[in-house]
Amino acid sequence: MEKNKMIVMLKYRIQRYQAMGNGAMCQNLISELNKVQETNRSMVKAN
């Protein structure tokens, strides 16, 4: 559940930075989002 909250938060922050035109921060957040989603997928596969 904690990972899901983090994913939603990161998606929101990405949208906000895109709206402000801050591409560098947006890319960092997308990278972080991908890492969180990948760990979430690996945990689901393990179960």
The first five atom37 places (N, CA, C, CB, O) and aatype in JSON, in Angstrom:
{
  "aatype": [12, 6, 11, 2, 11, 12, 9, 19, 12, 10, 11, 18, 1, 9, 5, 1, 18, 5, 0, 12, 7, 2, 7, 0, 12, 4, 5, 2, 10, 9, 15, 6, 10, 2, 11, 19, 5, 6, 16, 2, 1, 15, 12, 19, 11, 0, 2],
  "atom_mask": [
    [1, 1, 1, 1, 1],
    [1, 1, 1, 1, 1],
    [1, 1, 1, 1, 1],
    [1, 1, 1, 1, 1],
    [1, 1, 1, 1, 1],
    [1, 1, 1, 1, 1],
    [1, 1, 1, 1, 1],
    [1, 1, 1, 1, 1],
    [1, 1, 1, 1, 1],
    [1, 1, 1, 1, 1],
    [1, 1, 1, 1, 1],
    [1, 1, 1, 1, 1],
    [1, 1, 1, 1, 1],
    [1, 1, 1, 1, 1],
    [1, 1, 1, 1, 1],
    [1, 1, 1, 1, 1],
    [1, 1, 1, 1, 1],
    [1, 1, 1, 1, 1],
    [1, 1, 1, 1, 1],
    [1, 1, 1, 1, 1],
    [1, 1, 1, 0, 1],
    [1, 1, 1, 1, 1],
    [1, 1, 1, 0, 1],
    [1, 1, 1, 1, 1],
    [1, 1, 1, 1, 1],
    [1, 1, 1, 1, 1],
    [1, 1, 1, 1, 1],
    [1, 1, 1, 1, 1],
    [1, 1, 1, 1, 1],
    [1, 1, 1, 1, 1],
    [1, 1, 1, 1, 1],
    [1, 1, 1, 1, 1],
    [1, 1, 1, 1, 1],
    [1, 1, 1, 1, 1],
    [1, 1, 1, 1, 1],
    [1, 1, 1, 1, 1],
    [1, 1, 1, 1, 1],
    [1, 1, 1, 1, 1],
    [1, 1, 1, 1, 1],
    [1, 1, 1, 1, 1],
    [1, 1, 1, 1, 1],
    [1, 1, 1, 1, 1],
    [1, 1, 1, 1, 1],
    [1, 1, 1, 1, 1],
    [1, 1, 1, 1, 1],
    [1, 1, 1, 1, 1],
    [1, 1, 1, 1, 1]
  ],
  "atom_positions": [
    [[0.82, -1.19, 0.0], [0.0, 0.0, 0.0], [0.87, 1.26, 0.0], [-0.93, -0.01, 1.21], [0.54, 2.25, -0.66]],
    [[1.96, 1.22, 0.74], [2.87, 2.36, 0.81], [3.46, 2.68, -0.57], [4.01, 2.08, 1.82], [3.6, 3.85, -0.93]],
    [[3.79, 1.65, -1.32], [4.34, 1.85, -2.67], [3.32, 2.52, -3.58], [4.8, 0.51, -3.28], [3.67, 3.37, -4.4]],
    [[2.05, 2.13, -3.44], [1.0, 2.73, -4.26], [0.87, 4.22, -3.99], [-0.33, 2.02, -4.02], [0.68, 5.0, -4.92]],
    [[0.96, 4.61, -2.73], [0.89, 6.03, -2.37], [2.07, 6.78, -2.98], [0.87, 6.21, -0.84], [1.91, 7.89, -3.49]],
    [[3.25, 6.17, -2.94], [4.43, 6.8, -3.5], [4.29, 6.97, -5.01], [5.69, 5.99, -3.16], [4.68, 8.0, -5.56]],
    [[3.75, 5.96, -5.68], [3.55, 6.03, -7.13], [2.6, 7.17, -7.48], [3.01, 4.69, -7.67], [2.87, 7.94, -8.41]],
    [[1.5, 7.28, -6.75], [0.53, 8.35, -7.0], [1.17, 9.71, -6.76], [-0.72, 8.18, -6.1], [0.97, 10.64, -7.54]],
    [[1.94, 9.83, -5.67], [2.6, 11.09, -5.36], [3.59, 11.48, -6.45], [3.31, 11.0, -4.01], [3.64, 12.63, -6.87]],
    [[4.38, 10.51, -6.91], [5.36, 10.8, -7.96], [4.68, 11.22, -9.25], [6.25, 9.58, -8.2], [5.15, 12.15, -9.92]],
    [[3.6, 10.55, -9.62], [2.86, 10.92, -10.83], [2.33, 12.35, -10.73], [1.7, 9.94, -11.09], [2.39, 13.11, -11.7]],
    [[1.83, 12.71, -9.55], [1.32, 14.07, -9.34], [2.45, 15.08, -9.48], [0.66, 14.19, -7.95], [2.3, 16.09, -10.16]],
    [[3.59, 14.8, -8.84], [4.72, 15.73, -8.91], [5.24, 15.86, -10.34], [5.86, 15.26, -7.99], [5.63, 16.95, -10.75]],
    [[5.24, 14.76, -11.09], [5.67, 14.81, -12.5], [4.76, 15.74, -13.28], [5.67, 13.39, -13.12], [5.24, 16.56, -14.07]],
    [[3.45, 15.62, -13.08], [2.5, 16.5, -13.78], [2.74, 17.96, -13.42], [1.06, 16.1, -13.44], [2.68, 18.82, -14.3]],
    [[3.0, 18.24, -12.16], [3.22, 19.63, -11.73], [4.49, 20.2, -12.35], [3.31, 19.71, -10.19], [4.49, 21.33, -12.84]],
    [[5.58, 19.43, -12.34], [6.82, 19.92, -12.93], [6.7, 20.06, -14.44], [7.97, 18.98, -12.58], [7.3, 20.97, -15.02]],
    [[5.94, 19.19, -15.1], [5.71, 19.34, -16.53], [4.96, 20.63, -16.81], [4.92, 18.13, -17.09], [5.27, 21.34, -17.76]],
    [[3.97, 20.94, -15.98], [3.19, 22.17, -16.15], [4.06, 23.41, -15.97], [2.02, 22.19, -15.16], [3.84, 24.43, -16.63]],
    [[5.05, 23.33, -15.08], [5.95, 24.46, -14.85], [7.06, 24.53, -15.88], [6.55, 24.37, -13.45], [7.76, 25.53, -15.97]],
    [[7.23, 23.47, -16.66], [8.27, 23.46, -17.68], [9.64, 23.09, -17.14], [0.0, 0.0, 0.0], [10.66, 23.46, -17.74]],
    [[9.69, 22.39, -16.03], [10.96, 21.98, -15.43], [11.28, 20.55, -15.88], [10.91, 22.08, -13.87], [10.96, 19.59, -15.19]],
    [[11.91, 20.43, -17.04], [12.17, 19.13, -17.64], [13.18, 18.29, -16.88], [0.0, 0.0, 0.0], [13.03, 17.07, -16.79]],
    [[14.2, 18.93, -16.32], [15.25, 18.18, -15.62], [14.68, 17.48, -14.38], [16.4, 19.11, -15.22], [14.95, 16.3, -14.15]],
    [[13.92, 18.21, -13.59], [13.32, 17.61, -12.39], [12.31, 16.55, -12.77], [12.65, 18.69, -11.51], [12.18, 15.52, -12.11]],
    [[11.59, 16.81, -13.86], [10.6, 15.85, -14.35], [11.29, 14.53, -14.72], [9.84, 16.43, -15.57], [10.77, 13.46, -14.41]],
    [[12.42, 14.61, -15.39], [13.15, 13.4, -15.78], [13.63, 12.63, -14.55], [14.34, 13.76, -16.67], [13.59, 11.4, -14.53]],
    [[14.09, 13.35, -13.53], [14.52, 12.69, -12.3], [13.37, 11.95, -11.64], [15.1, 13.72, -11.32], [13.53, 10.82, -11.18]],
    [[12.2, 12.59, -11.6], [11.04, 11.96, -10.98], [10.55, 10.76, -11.78], [9.91, 12.97, -10.82], [10.13, 9.76, -11.2]],
    [[10.61, 10.85, -13.1], [10.21, 9.72, -13.94], [11.14, 8.53, -13.69], [10.23, 10.11, -15.45], [10.69, 7.39, -13.62]],
    [[12.43, 8.82, -13.55], [13.39, 7.76, -13.25], [13.07, 7.11, -11.91], [14.82, 8.32, -13.25], [13.1, 5.89, -11.78]],
    [[12.78, 7.93, -10.91], [12.43, 7.41, -9.59], [11.14, 6.6, -9.64], [12.29, 8.56, -8.58], [11.03, 5.56, -8.99]],
    [[10.16, 7.08, -10.41], [8.9, 6.37, -10.57], [9.13, 5.0, -11.2], [7.92, 7.19, -11.43], [8.55, 4.01, -10.75]],
    [[9.96, 4.95, -12.22], [10.26, 3.67, -12.87], [10.9, 2.68, -11.9], [11.18, 3.89, -14.07], [10.58, 1.49, -11.92]],
    [[11.8, 3.17, -11.05], [12.45, 2.3, -10.06], [11.42, 1.74, -9.07], [13.54, 3.07, -9.3], [11.45, 0.55, -8.74]],
    [[10.53, 2.6, -8.59], [9.52, 2.17, -7.62], [8.58, 1.16, -8.26], [8.71, 3.38, -7.09], [8.24, 0.15, -7.65]],
    [[8.17, 1.43, -9.5], [7.26, 0.51, -10.18], [7.94, -0.83, -10.44], [6.77, 1.12, -11.5], [7.3, -1.88, -10.35]],
    [[9.22, -0.82, -10.76], [9.95, -2.07, -11.01], [10.06, -2.9, -9.74], [11.35, -1.77, -11.57], [9.87, -4.11, -9.77]],
    [[10.36, -2.25, -8.61], [10.43, -3.0, -7.35], [9.05, -3.53, -6.97], [11.0, -2.12, -6.23], [8.93, -4.61, -6.41]],
    [[8.02, -2.76, -7.28], [6.65, -3.19, -7.0], [6.3, -4.42, -7.83], [5.65, -2.04, -7.28], [5.68, -5.35, -7.34]],
    [[6.71, -4.42, -9.1], [6.45, -5.57, -9.98], [7.19, -6.81, -9.49], [6.87, -5.25, -11.43], [6.64, -7.91, -9.49]],
    [[8.45, -6.63, -9.08], [9.23, -7.78, -8.64], [8.66, -8.37, -7.35], [10.69, -7.38, -8.43], [8.73, -9.58, -7.14]],
    [[8.09, -7.53, -6.49], [7.47, -8.03, -5.26], [6.2, -8.81, -5.58], [7.16, -6.87, -4.31], [5.91, -9.81, -4.92]],
    [[5.46, -8.37, -6.57], [4.22, -9.06, -6.96], [4.56, -10.42, -7.57], [3.41, -8.21, -7.97], [3.89, -11.41, -7.28]],
    [[5.6, -10.48, -8.4], [6.01, -11.74, -9.02], [6.5, -12.73, -7.98], [7.1, -11.49, -10.06], [6.31, -13.94, -8.13]],
    [[7.14, -12.24, -6.91], [7.67, -13.12, -5.87], [6.55, -13.81, -5.09], [8.56, -12.33, -4.91], [6.73, -14.91, -4.57]],
    [[5.43, -13.16, -5.02], [4.3, -13.75, -4.28], [3.61, -14.69, -5.19], [3.31, -12.68, -3.75], [2.62, -15.32, -4.8]]
  ]
}
